[in-house]
Amino acid sequence: TWVLLTRNDPPEVMTVGVREMTQSYMASIALSDISPEEAGVQMDLFMSVTQDTLQRAGRNKNVLLLARECVLAGQADDVTREVGEAVRTAMSRAGGARPTANAAPASTGAQGG
């Protein structure tokens, strides 16, 4: 027996440039004057804060949050800037090295395929 599942309110698809944010943060850590051990600690903190921020952003039941690279066609709002700002704020509160502005690239707006 087939069951047809429908939603009256389809999710809003949003993307985040996670790879871009991570690469930018790694570059800023590499250029900083800290030990390799401290760089590892800071990178672990960044990844943890980023994951937590994305999980909180995705808790909205009507949002489907995807890595930007996952959207091959169609429209999706890019929220990289907003996520980057939230990560910078959380890193500041956690006492970690704050990602530079480059760690949260400017939002490219809706993506098309």
N, C-alpha and C positions, 0 to 999 in steps of 0.2 A: 504494500500500500504506500502510495506517495503522499506526502504531506506538503502542501504549499505554504511556505512561510513568507509572509509579507509584512512590511513595516509601513505605517502611514507617514513616518518621519525618517527618511533615509539619512544616514550619518553624513556629517559634513567632513569631507576629506581635507586634512591639513598635512603639510610636509614640514620637516625640519632637516636642515643641512648638518646632520650629526657628524659625518665624516669631515666636513669642512671645519666645523667647530673644533673637533678633536685635533686635527692636523695643525690648526692655527695655535691651539694651546700648547701642543707639543713643541712647536717652533719657538714659542715665547719662553718655555721652560729651558729649552736647549740654549737659548741666548742669555739666560739669566746667570747670575754668579752664585749658584748653589751647588752643593755636592751631588754626585749621582744618586746617592741614597735619598737625599732630600727631594731630588727631582722625581724619584720613584714614588715617594710618599705623596707629593703634590699631584702627580698624575693619577694615582689611585683615588685621591680625594676628589679630583675633578671628575673622574669617571663615575664615582659614586653619587656625587651631587647631580651630575647630568642625568643619570639614570633615575634618580629620585624625582627630579624636576619633570622629566618626561612622563613618569608614571602618574604624577599629580595632574599634569596637563591632560592625560588620556582618561582620567576618571569621569569626565563628562560623558554620559551615556550616548550622546548624539554626535560624538567626535571620533573619527578614525584618524589616528596620528601615524604617519608613515615616514620612513627615511626618504629624503628627497629623491634619491636614486631609484626608489621603488615605483615611482609614477612615470610610466613610459608614454602615456597618452592621456588626454583629458585635462580637466581643470582641477587644480588643488591650490588652496591658499597656503603660502609659505609663512610659517611663524618662527623662523630661525631667529630673527631679531628679538622677539619677545622671550623665547626660551633662553637665548644667550644672556639677556638682561637678568632673568631670574637666576641663572647659573652664577653670574658674577655676584649678585646679591647674596646668594647662599654661600658662595666661596668666601666672601668677605666675613659673613657671620661665623663661618667655621674656622676662620683664622688662616685659611689657605692663601696661596698666592693668587691674586685675582687675575682671571684671564684678561688679556688686553682687549681693546675694542675689536681687534681683528679676529678674536676668537668667536665673535658673534657677527658674522658677515651681514651686510645689509640685506634685508628681505628683498627677494626678487619678485614678489607679488605672485599672482596666479601663474601657474605653469601650464603650458600647453604642449601638446604632443605633436 
